[in-house]
Amino acid sequence: MFSKYIGIIAVLATLAVANAQFGGSITSNSRGGADVFARAGHQFGDNNRNFGGGVFASGNTLGGPTTRGAFLSGNADRFGATLSHSKTDKFGSTFSQNVNANLFQNDRHKLDANAFHSRTHLDNGFKFSKVGGGLDYNHANGHGASVTASRIPQLKMNTVDVTGRANLWKSRDQATSLDLTGGVSKNFGGPFNGQTNKHVGVGLSHNF
């Protein structure tokens, strides 16, 4: 069944790319270099009801592992779903499913809820699933915050992530922005029980 879904995604994504729209982003990384994300895809329909698919790739300008994949997505009346399969060099592959719903939106505020499940096959043979969900808030001025809870059953590990973003500057065409970002994650159970990770940084990003 797993390989069947991958085949369907690959075929439909290839058809979508035939008349592709290209886009992506470049974001500074506090650990060095810049993270680059690019995708080619095509969307059919209008803003209220649409479906599409495509391919994507991501990596860092200083090198390291590259991730490549394909996706299918659909949206109807503020509800959406996405299927994706990705492969990361010297790591493994992941098949993901995501559903989302817009809970509230006006000209300045937007609140979304999402739920996800993924299945990862590491190159060393280990396999694990990840399930979770969360809330995501965005403001028209570029500010945002999110809270996500997830679980890896095979490791009996639960994680809660809280992140925030404050826009410091944005270009007139809205393509380039400078943001202050921060977040904290807490692990419960599993090999990292009790571990807390915090991060704060300033990042420059450009969408193309």
N, C-alpha and C positions, 0 to 999 in steps of 0.2 A: 504494500500500500504506500509506503514512504517513497519508494522509487517511482511509483505511478504519479504521485503528486509532483515530484520534481520534473518528470517528463512533460506533464501538462504545462507547468510554469515555463519551462524552457521553450516549448513550441509557441505558446501564445505570446511570450515576451519577444521572441524573434519576429513574429508577425507585426507586433506593435512598433518595433524599432525600424521597420521598413520605411515608415513615414515619421521618423523620430523628431522629438523636440529635445534639445540638449540643454543641460543646466548643471549647477553644482555650487560648491563653496570652497573657499580657502580660509582657514582659521588658524591664528597663531597658537602654538602649543607651549605652555610654560616649561615643559621638560626639554624643549628644543625643536627647531624647525617649525613647519606649518602642516596642519592636517588638511589634506585635499580630498574632496568628495566630488565625484562626477557621475552623472547618470544620463541615459538616453531612453526616452519612452514616448508613448503617445496616449492621449486621453480622448475618449469618445463620449459625447453627450454635452450637457450644460452644467452650470454651477450647482443645480439642485440634484441632478441624477447623472452619474457618469461612471465609466469603468475604463481601465487602461492597464498598461504593463510596460516593462522595459528591463534594462540591465543597468548595473551600477558598479563602481569600483572606488576604493578608498585606500589611503596610505599616507605616509609622512614624507616630507621633502628630504629628510636626512636618511631615508631608507627604512629598513625594517620590513615586517610582513605586510603584504598587500592583500586586501579582501576584495573578492569579486562575486557578483551574484545577479539574480534575476528576481523580479517581483510582479505580482498582479494586485490590483486594488480596485475597489468599487465604493461608491457613495450614493446614498439616497436619503433625502429629507433629514439631514444632520446625523445620519448613521453611516458608518463606514467599516470596511474590513480590508485587510491586507494579508497576502501570502508571500513569503520570500524564502529563497534558499541562497546561502552564501558559503564561500570557501575561503579560508584564511591560510596563507602559506605557513607551513611548519606548525600548524595548530589543529585544524580540523574543519568540519562543516557544520552548519546550523540551518535547520528548517523551522521557520517561525510563522505563527498565526497571531494576528492582532485585530481586535474589534474596538471601535471607539464610538462615542456618542457625544454630541454637543448638548450640554445642559443649559447653557445660557449664552446669549450673544447680543450685543448692541453695537453702536458705532465706536465704543471705546473699550469694552470689556468682553472677554471670551473665556468660558469655563468648559473644559472637556473632561470626560471620564474615559478610561481605557482599560482593557483586560488583555492579557497576552499569555501565550504558551510557546515554548521553544524546545527543540530536541537537538542536542549537540553530540556529535561523534568526533572525539579526539583522535588524532593520528596514532596515539599509543593504544587505541582500542577501548578506552573508557567512554561510556555513554551516560549522559545525564539530561534530565528535563528541568525546565524552569517555568514556574507559573506565577502570575501576579496581576496587579492592577494598580491604578492610581488616578490622581486628579492633576490637571494641568491648567494653569491660569495665565492668560496673556493680556497685556494692556496695549492700547493703540500706540503709545509712546515707546514701545519696545521693552518694557519691563515685564517680568514674568516670574512664576514660581511653580514648583511641582512637588508632589509627595507620592512616593511609590513604595509598595510593599511586595516582596517576592519571596518565593520558597524554592529550594532545590531539594526534592524529596530524598534522593539517593544519599545526600550528605546530611540530611535532617537540619538544614541551615535556612534560617529566615533572615531577611535583610529589609531594613526600612531606610529609604533615601529621601532626603529633603534638599532641594536645590533652589537657588534664586538667581535672578539676573536683573541688573539695573543698567539701562542704556545711558551712556555718558555722551555719546555723539553719534550722529547719523548723517550721511551725505544727502544732498538734495534729491538724488534719484533713489534713495532708500536702499541702495545696493551694498554700501559699505558702512559698518558700524563698529563702534568701540564700546565694549560692555564690561562692567564689573560683575564677576560671577563668584558664587560661593556655594558650598554645600556640606552636608554631613551625612554619613551613613553609619548605621549601627547593626551589628550582627548578633543574632540570637540562636544559640545551638550550633552544632556542627564543629568543624575544625577551627573556626575563627570566633567561637563563642565569646561575647563580651567586647570584641574589638570595635573601636570607633575610628573612623577616618574622616578628616576634615580637610577642606581645600578652599582657598580664596585666590582669585587671580583677575587680571585684566587682559582681555583678549580682543584682537582686531580681526574682523571677519569681512569677507567680500563674497557676495552671491553673483553668479554669472549665468 
